[in-house]
Amino acid sequence: MTQSAIVRDVLPNGLRLLTERMPHVRSVSIGVWLARGSRHEPQEQSGIAHFVEHMLFKGTATRSAEDIAQTIDSIGGQMDAFTAKEYASYYIKVLDEHLPLAVDVLSDIVMRPAFSPEDLEREKKVVLEEIKMVEDTPDDLVHELFTEHFWQNHPLGRPILGTKETVESLTADGLRRYFTSAYSSPNIIIAAVGNIEHAKVRDLVARAFEALPTVSEPINGTPPHVIPQIVIRNKELEQSHVCLGTPAYQQDHVDRYSSYVLNTVLGGSMSSRLFQNVREKRGLAYAVFSGLSAYRDAGSVTIYAGCANTAVGELIDVVIGELRRIKDEPFPEDELRRAKDHLKGSLMLNLESTSSRMSHLARQEIYFDRHFGLDETLEGVEKVTTAEVQRVAQDLFGNGALAATVLGAVNGLQLPPERLALG
């Protein structure tokens, strides 16, 4: 795949267009990406970004919700959307010959949503069920609780879905106001990957999105301040769910590659230390893994495990032992090699589909305003040394940095701060 297959263009109205040609496939994935997410919404309208995403599928000036679904289904296409903390995305995957129709549908939903009051009331019920579903899905709920206390009193700590109160209070006027200020050309990136020619995509997009508003309200987000807390929530469950975490690096940090390697070694793969020592050697948990979340100005590394209600204390002790060991003991070269190869392999496998490449292009534009070639990323991973991984571990896993959330039938569980000490 040559580097030159990727083209970046800024249209006259300020909209950014990214295309990548993959001539050996028959599909095209095209997405409208909005550089606004749940952290950019006012607290009293918490959940509005996600709610607008739902409403855009409910019909436009000329198409009903059923028309939208049938149009895509009748050509065997796939259409989806999601809202994240710092962006939202609407994307369609179709055969290359159906690209004009895909652009037409996408531009219709993101520029001419109907926002009918009847749909609004109906959709509130749907989103309230979605909120209840999180409450009934303990591994999701423990992450929500962890995030809420980790980034307390900060937009990053709020749930993307909003709360029952904020969703119930949304109005058609409020939605329209939010929509008009957020969905403007400076905030929108269109990414298309597949069997396409840039000039043709540009013509289609320029025509379809010409009428986008060009005025955008600036956002002034402040970085979150983390005060690590220990939160224990009792809930009658068959299993307890544990989330431990510390602050980590923002998206564009110089040490990001070292933190990827560190996460892989810690709990990012089946040969990781946590998987081997918590699950395989001790049988304490069925699911155990670590993950990195990175935003524009903040990040976190979290460790999740589900275990027997009686094993929570032992599980936490084992995890703390691993965090201390990764900080204090010399790091074996063969483990570094395995982690790098795992990262590089999963990265390359991920980029085999047009939809994952499209997401990759758009996210890089959102966070870096430029594109990193695969080779550049692989080189970044390859350059990481054992000393750097250990330095990053010492940086992230400082004493007093660890926050913990436990959800389950753990009556009387005591977690004094010294038990979470990483020093």
N, C-alpha and C positions, 0 to 999 in steps of 0.2 A: 504494500500500500504506500504510494508516494505521498509525501507531505503536501504537495501542491494541490491535492484533491480537495483540500479544505479552502473555501473562499468566505471572507467576511466582508460585508457590505453595509453601509449605513444609507438608508433611503432618505429622500428629501425631507420627509416629515420627522426624521429622527429615529425611526424604527430600525433596529439592528437585525440583519439577516445573515445566518450562517448556513452554509451548505457543505456537504461532503459527498462526493460521488463514489459509489461502490458499484461499478459496472457489472460485476459478476452476480448481482442479486436481481430479483424481479420485484422486490417490494420497495416502498418508500415509507419512512416514518417522518411525520411532520408535526411539530408542536409549537404552540404559542406559549411562551414562558413569561410570566409576570414577575418582575423583581420586587414584589411586595408579598408579604406573608402575614402570619398571625402576630408577629412581634410589632408590626407597623400599625396595628389597629388600636383605637382608643379602648381603655379598659372597660368602659360601660358598654362597648359594642363587641366585647370579646366573643370570637367565633364568627364574626361577620365575613371575614375573608373566605372561610370554609363554606359559609352559608351561600355566598354569592356563587361559589363554584357549583353547588347543587342547583341553584336557580338558573344558571346558564343552560342547563340541559332541559329546562322545563318549557322551552319554547321561545321563539323570536317573533319579530313583527310579521313574518310570513310563514314560519314553520311551527307546527305543534311539536310537543315532546315526542309524540309517536312518529311524526314525519322525520325527525332527526334520527331516531333509532332505525326506522325502516330504510332511510337513505343509505346509512352505513352498512346495515345488515344485508341489503340487497346486492352489495358488491363484495360481500365477504370481508369487509373491513373490521378493524378493531378500534374502538374509541374509548378513551378513559381520561381521567383528570385526578389531580390530588392537590392538596394545599399543605405546605410545609411552613416552618417558622419564618423563613425569609424569602420564599417564592411560592408561586402556584403554577400549575402546568395543565394544558389541555392538549391532548395529542391523538393523532389518528394514524393507523398503519394500514396501508392499502397496496394493491398492485400498482405498479408505476403508471399504467394507463389511466388510473382513476385519480391521479394527483389533482387535476383541476376541480373535481367535485369535493375532494378533501379540503382544499383551500377555501372553497365556497362555503362549506358547512362551518369550518372553524371561524371564518371571518364573520359569518352570520351570528354565531352564538356569542362571540366576544365583543361584538359591536352593537348588536340590536336585540338584547334580551328583552323579553316581554315584562318580566317582573309583575305578573298579575297578582292582585291581592288574594285571589282564591288559591293560586299555586303557593303563595307565601305561607298561608295558614296550613295547607296540607303538608308542605315541606318541613314546617316546624315540628310536626309530629314525627316525621322520619328522622330528623336530626336528634330529637329528644330520645328516640329509641337507640340511635347510634351512641349517645352519651351513656345510656343505661347499659349498653353492651360492654362498654369499657369497664364499668363497675362490676360486671359479671365475668370479666376475663382477667383473672388475677395477675397474669404475667404482664398484661398491658397496664393494669391499674397500678402495680408497684412502680413501674417506670414513670407514670404520670405523677404519683405521689412524690417520688424521689425528685423529679424535675421541679415540681412546685416548691419544695422546701430548699432545694439546692440553689435555685435562682429566685429566692423569695422576693416578692414585691418588685419583680422585673418582668417585662413582657415575655422574655424567653421562658419564664417559669409557668406561664399560663397555658391551659390546654388549648390546642388548635381548634377543638370542637366548640369551645366556649362552655358556659354553664347553663343549667336549666333556666335560671333567671335571665341571663343576657340573651339567650336565644328566644325566649318567650317575648322579650320586649322589642325585638327587631320589627321595623316598619318598612313598608314599601318605599317611603320617602327616604328613610335612612339608608336603605340598600342602594337606591339610585345615587344618592350623594356620595357614598363611599365608592361605588362603581365608577362614577364620573371622574373622581379625583385620582383613583388608582390606575384605571385602565386607559392610560394615555401613552402615546408613542415613545416617550423617553424611558418608560418602564417596561417596554415590551421587546422581547427577543423572539424571533422566529428561527427555529432550527429545523433543517430538513436533511435527511441522510438516506441514500439509496441510489437506485438507477435513475439519476436526474442530471440535468444540465443547469448550471447556475443561472444562466441568462433567462431560461424559461421559467424557473422558479421565481426569479426576481420580477419578471413581467406579471406573473399571476399574483404574487404577494403585493406588489406596488399598486395594482388595480384594486384588489380586494380590500386592502387596509388603508387606502388613500385617505378616507374620511376620519381616521382616528383623531381624537383630540390631541393637541400637542403640548398642552399645559400640564405640568406635574407639580404637586405640592411637595416641597422638600421634606425629608424626614430627618429628625435629629435624635437618633437613638444613642443612649449612653450605654457603655459596657456594663454588664451585671457585676455585682459585688457578691462573692460567695462567702457565706458563713456556714461551715460544715455543721450539720445537725444530725442527731440520731432520732429517727422517727419510728415508733413501733405502733402499728395499727392492728387491733384485734379483729379478726374476721373468721367465722367458722368455716374453715376450708380443710380439705383432706391433706393439703400440702402447704408448707410455708414458702413464701417468695421473698427473696433477699436481693436488694440492689445496693451495691457499694460504689462509691465513685469519688474522684478528685477533679479539680479543674485541669484542663488540658489546653492545647494551643488553638488559636484561631486558624481559619482556613489557609491564610497565606504565610504562616510562620516559617522561618528558615529551618526549624527542626522538624517540620511535619513528616518528612520521610523516615527519620529516626523514630518518631512516635508511631508510625504505621508498623514498623518492624517490631517495636516494643509490644504493641497490641497483639500482633500475630503470635509472638512468643508466649505472651501471657495467657490469652484466651481466645485468639482469633482463628484457631484451626483445631483439628482433631488430635494433632500431635502436640498441642500447646500444653504448657505446664498445668494450667487449671484443669483442663479436660483430663489429662493423665492422672493428676494427683487427687482431684476431687471425685471424679467419676470412676475412672478405670481402676485405680489402686485402692480407693476406700469405699467406693459404691455409695457415696453420700448424696449424689444428685443424678438425675437423668439428664437434665439440661443444665449446662454451665458454660458461659461464654463472656468475653469482654468485647466492648465496642467503643469506637470513638465518635463523638458528635462534634462537628466543627462549624462555627458560624463566623460572621464577618469580624467580630471583635471578642469572641469567647469560644471556649470549647470544654468538653468534659470527656473523661474516660470512665466508663461504667462497667461493673462486673455484675452479671445476673446469675442467680442459681435458684432452682426450685428443689426443696428437700423436705424430709419428714419434719413434722413440727418439733420433734424431740431432738433433732440434729442441728438446729440453727446455730447454736453456740459453737459446736465443733466445726461446722462448715466455715463460719466466719474466722475462727482461729486458723484454719488451714489456708484460707485465702490471704489473711494478713501475713502468715508465714511466707507465702509465695511472693508477696509484694516486698517484704523485707529482703528476701533472698536475691531477688532480681536487682535490688539496689546495692547489696553489700558484697555479693560473691562475684568473682571474675566470670565473665560471660563466655561460654564455649564457642569457638569458631564454627563447629559443625552445626550448632543450633542456629547461629546467625545465617549460615548458608541455606539451611532448610527454610527459614522464615522468608528470606529474600526470594527464593525460588517459588515458594507458595504464593507470595504477593504478586510476583511478576506473572505467574501462570494464571492466577484467578483474574488479574487485570486484563490479560490478553483474551482469555475465554469470554469475559464479560463483554468485550468490545466486538464480539462476532456478530451480534444482531444489530439491525439498523436502529431499533428503538433505544438500545443502551448507548449506542454511539451518539444518537441525537441528544439524549439526556446529558451525556458527558460534555458535548460541545456547549450546550446551553449553560450548564453549571459553571464551566470554566469562564464563560463570558460574564456571568453574574459576579463571580468572585475575583477574577483576575483581569477582566477586560482584554483578555488575549487567549490564544489557544496554545496549550502545551502538547507537542506531538507525543505519541506513545514512546518514542525513543528517548525523549527528554525525561519522561516520567520514569521509565525503566532505569535510566542512568542515575536519576535521583535516588532510587531504591538501592541500586548497586553500590553507590558511593558510601553508604552507611557503614560505620565501623562498630566493633564491639564496644569501644570506649564511648562512642556517641550514644549508643543505646543505654549504657549504664548511666551516663551523665543525665540523659533525659529522664530515666527512671528516678534518679536522685532529685531531679528538679520537680517532677510531678508528684512523686510519692513522699512529700515532705511530712514531717511529724505534725499531726493536728490537721492535715489536709483532708482526711477521709470522712466522707458523709455516709450515713447508712439509713436504709429504709427496710423495715421488715413488715410483711403483711401475712397474717395467718393466725391460727389458733395457738398463740404463744403466750397465754396467760402467765404473767409473772416473769417473763424473760427480762434479764437485766443486762444492759450493754453499757457499762460505765466507759467514759471516754478513754481511759487508759487501756481498755481492752482493744481499742481501735488504733492504738499508738503505732506509728510506723518507724519510730526513731531507733 
